[in-house]
Amino acid sequence: MQTSPHTVPRRALPALLVAVLMACLLSWADGSPAQAAAGQTAFTGTAVKAAAPGQPGDPNIKFVGRWDTSSSSTAYTPYWAGAYYRAGFTGRTVKLKQRGTIDLWARIDNGPVKFYDDVKGTVNLTPSALSPGNHTLQVNYQVVAGSYKGDAVFQGLVLDSDATTFAPPAPAKLVEFVGDSITVGTTSSQNARTAYGWLIGERLGVEHTQIAQGGACLVAAADGCVGLERQFGKLNPNAATPDWNFSRYRADAVVINLGTNDVGHGVSSAQFQSAYSSLLRKVRAAHPQAWIFALETFRGRFVPQTEAAVKAAVDGGDARVSFVDTTGWLGSGDLTDSVHPNDRGHRVVADRLAPVIAARIGS
């Protein structure tokens, strides 16, 4: 029997089918964890549909910070302070599905940021319909001392019947801020939103994360002080497992502001310096290309040890680490107490620190 050049002989079909299936499997295996978490279709023996528009797993919803996406079809949960998500959507209305009661902030397009107090279920973000066309949404949950008080569980968006989502404009760079209640924004008017890290991120036009916990130390203490040298690599600041998957994002800069609380937990100078050096190594492993800024704590604690850890890193070959002298940045009028900056104080820090970061990452 003669065959056309474009005809596959029957006896070759089984081998061809195997080859196609293997190619599909290899293609999927090369996909990144971020793609899988974003709801990309993968070959698993049965067809896997991408998440519907507005639902957890919709790739057009960008989750910034450390989110638990293991239940990708039903709910996403944020950890650490300052996590948020952004999405583009069409239509004239948008609602948010929340599993339980939580406080949250929402902003549509470039409009005002609105606070929603103790809301749950289906939360209407557009009591007055929007104009037809494309819109953007940003949502973050309220934190207290770095912990989410309430049920910060995202279960999806409710859109108009003929509406869909689209990928919102995304900044190309990300800055991560690592610290304690000062980095959380404790005692400021909107906590994480009015903290210096969030302000700097918005000012520089970059994505931003606040890997911060109220009361945190650098060194884990026996009396329960969370040690960020140990917890930096975790999904949850208050749990030993699971580890965070750093392939989900890479920072262009990391700002460390730790040491304020270690004094009250019996941490020696040698312990602090050793732990700071360890944290610098962990940050470098997590973010290979980032510029790392080690801030002098605003109360001037463990300054020589912080400087020594930075010098040791540089002498060891890491040229992208800097110590930032913050002497005199904050006055008494910039604090709500003797420790925590007020709104003005956070703006002062942002005014000082934003140019330092921008000079290194080109924002």
N, C-alpha and C positions, 0 to 999 in steps of 0.2 A: 504494500500500500504506500503510495506517495503522500507526502505531507507538505503542506505549505510552510514557508519559512516562519510564519507567525503562528503555526499550530504546534502545540506541545503534545508529543506522543503520549498515549494513555499510560504506558508503563512508567513514564517519568513523573506522573502526577503525585504519587505518594511521596517521592523524594522532594519534589518541589514544595509540597505542603509542609513537610517537616522543616525545610529551609526557611519558609516564610514565618512559621511559628517561632523558630529559634531567633530569627531576626527581631521579631516583636519582643521576645523576652529580653534579648540583649539590649535593645533600645530602651526598654523600661528600666532595666537594671542600671543603665547609665544616668537615669534621671536623678536629680538632687533631692534630698529630703524636703527642701523648701518647695520644690515642684509638687511632690506627693502631698505635702500638707496643704498646698494651695488648691488641691482638688483636680490635679491633672489626671487625665484618663490613663490607666495602666492596664496591660494585658495580664490577667490572672486566671485565665481559663474560661472566664465568663465576662461578658461586656460590663464595664464599669462606667456609669454615667457621671459626667461632671456635675457638681452641685448646681442646683437651680439658682437663678439670679436672686441675690439677697440672702441666700442661706449660708450657714457656716461651710466653709470649703469653696465658696465662690471665689475664683481667682481675681475677680475685680474688687474684692474687699482686701485692703492691705492692712495687716495687723502688725503694729510696731511695738517692740518690747518683747517680753517673754510671756507667751501665751501657750497654754496647754491646748493643743489641737488634736489630741489623740481620739476624741469623739468627733471626728471631722464632719459627720453628717447631722449632728444634733446640737452641739454647743461648744463654744470656745471660752476658756477661763484665763484671765490675766493674772500674773504674779509680779511682784515688785511694784514700786510706785511709777506713775507716769505712763503706763501702757495706754495705747489708744489705737483706734482704727479709722481708716478713711475709705470712702467709696464714692464712685460716681453713679448717678442714677438718673433715669428719665421719668417723665410724668410730673404730676402736680402735688403729690402727697408722699410722705414716707412715715412709717411707724417702726418702732423698735420692739422686738420681742425679748422680754426679760423673764427669766424663770422665777426669780424671787425679788424681794424688796432691796433697792439699792439707790444711792444718790449718784447722779451722773451729770455731765456737761455735754452739750451738743451744739454744734455750729453748722449751719447750712450756708453754702456759698461763702461769701465774705461778710455775712451778717453778724449780728452780735452773738456772743456765746451765751447760751441759756442754761440755767441750772434747774434740774428736775429733782425734787426732794422726795425721798421715800416712794419711788415708783416701782411697779412690777406689772407683769403681764404684757399687754399690748400698749405701748406708750406712744401716743400721738405727738409727733414732732412738728406737725404742720396743721394746727387747728385752723389756720387760714391758708387756703390753697396757694401754691406757688404759681408763678407764670409757667406756661408750657416750655419745654426745652430740657437742656442738660443742667444738672445740678451736682454739687458735691456735698458730702456729709463727713464730719469728724466727730467722734464720740470718745470720751474717756470717763472712767468711773472715779468717784471721789475716794481718796485714801485718807486715812488717819494714821499718822506716824508710820506710814509706809505700808500699812495693811489695809486691805479692802474690808470695810465694815458693812456687811450685808452680802447679798448674793450677786457678785459680779460675774454673771454667766450670760454670755451673748448667745441668743438662740435664733437670730436672723432678723431680716428686715421685711416689712410688709409694703409692697409697692402697688401702684395702680395696676389694673388688670392687663393693660397693654404695655406696661413699662418694663424696663430691663436695667441692668447695671453696665457700667463701663469702667475701665481702669482710670483712676484719677491721675492728674499730673503727679509724678513722684520725684522728690529730690534725689540727686545722685549720691549724696554723702550722708553719713550718720555719725553723730557724736554720742558717746556713752558717758554718763556721769555716775560715779561709784561713791557712795557715802552713807551718812547716817541721817538723822532727822533734819539736819540743815539742808541736805540735798533733797530730802523729801518735800521740804517747804513747810514743815510743821510751824504753826502759829501765824503763817501768812494767810491772806484772805481766801485763797483758793487752793491751798496746799500745793500739790505738784504743779499745777498750772501757773502759779505765781512764784515758783522757785527759780533760782538762777539758771538751772539746767534747761528747763522748758523755755525760759525767756531767751537764752542764748541760741537754742535750736531754732526758734521762730525768727529771731533776728538774722541769723546767718542763712536761713532758708534751707536747713538740713533736717533730716529725721533725727530724733533724739530719744534716748532712753535714760531712765533714772533707776539704776540698780542700787537702791537705797532702802534702808530700814531704820525706823526710829529706834534710838538707843543702841544702835550697832557699834561694835568695836572692830578694830582690825584683828585682834587676837581673840579667839573664842575663850570665854571665861567659864570656870566651873559653876559660877552662880547664875549662868544662863544667858550672859551677854552674847548675842549673835556675832560670830567672828566672820567678817567678810573675806579674810584670807582663805577661809575654808569654804564659805558659801557662795563665793563669786561665780563658781562654775555650775550652780544648781538652778533648776527651773523655779524652785520655791525657796525663799529665804529661810523658811522655818522647817525644812525637811531635808534629810540626808540624801534622798533619792527623789526623782531621777536627776541625772546630769542634764544640763542644758545642751542642746545641739547647736554648737556655734556655727555650723554651716548655714543656719537659718538667716544669719546676717553677719556682716563684717563691718566693724567700726573704722572710721577714718581717723578718729581721735578718741582717747579715753581720758577722762578727768577723774582723779582720785582725791577725795577729801575725807580722810580718816585719821583718827587719833584723838579726837575730842573726848571720847568716852572711855578710852583705855585707862586713863589715870585713875578712875574710880574703881578699877577692877584688878588692881595689883599687878599690872603688866610692867615688867622691868624694861629698862632701856635696851638691853641686849635682845630680849624677846621681841620687842617692837621692831627693831631694825631687821632682825632675821625674818620676821613675818612680812615686813614691807618688801623685802627683797624677793620673798617667795611670791607675793601677790604680783609684783612687777613681771616675774617670769610667767605666771599664769595668764596675765593679761596679754603679754607678748605672744604666747602660744595661741591664745584665742583669736587675737587680732594682729596677724603678722605685719601688716603694713601701717598700723595706726601710730600716730604720734601720741605718746603718753605724757600727761601733765600731772605731776605730783604736787598738790597744793599744800602750802603751809597752812595748818589749821588756823582758823580765825582767832582762836584763843592762844595760839603760839605754843601748842603742846607737841612734844616729841619732834621739834624742829631739827636738831642736829642729826637725829636718827633717820629722819625722812631724807635729808640732804645726803647722808652717807649711803643710804640705799640707792639713791639715784646715781651717785658717783660710782658706786660699785657696778651698777648696770652699764653705765657708759664705759667705764674702764674695761668691762667684760666684752665690749664690742657692740652694745646696743646704742646706736647714735641717735635714736628717735625717742629719747626720754628727757624731760626737762623738769626741774624744780621751779615752782612758781612762788615767789616771795609775796605774801599778802599783807605784810606789815602796814598798818595804818589804813587799810581799805575801809574798815567799818568803825563808826563812832557810836557813842551811846544812843544817839537819836536814830540809829539804823537797826536797833534791836528791840524786840518785844520784852526780852528779859536779858540776862547777862550772856546768853548763848545764842539764841535763835534770831536771825534777821527778820525784820518786818518786811512789808512789801517794798518800802523804799530801800532797805538794805539789800534785798535780792536784786533790785534794779542797779544798785551801786556795784555789786559784784559782777553782774552781767556787763555793765559798762566797762569794767576793768578787764574782765576775762575774755570777752568775745573777740577783741582785736588780737589777743595773744593766740587764740585758737585759729582765727582766720589767717594769721600770718603763716601758720604752718600747713594748713590744709587747703589754702587758696580760695576760701569762701568770701 
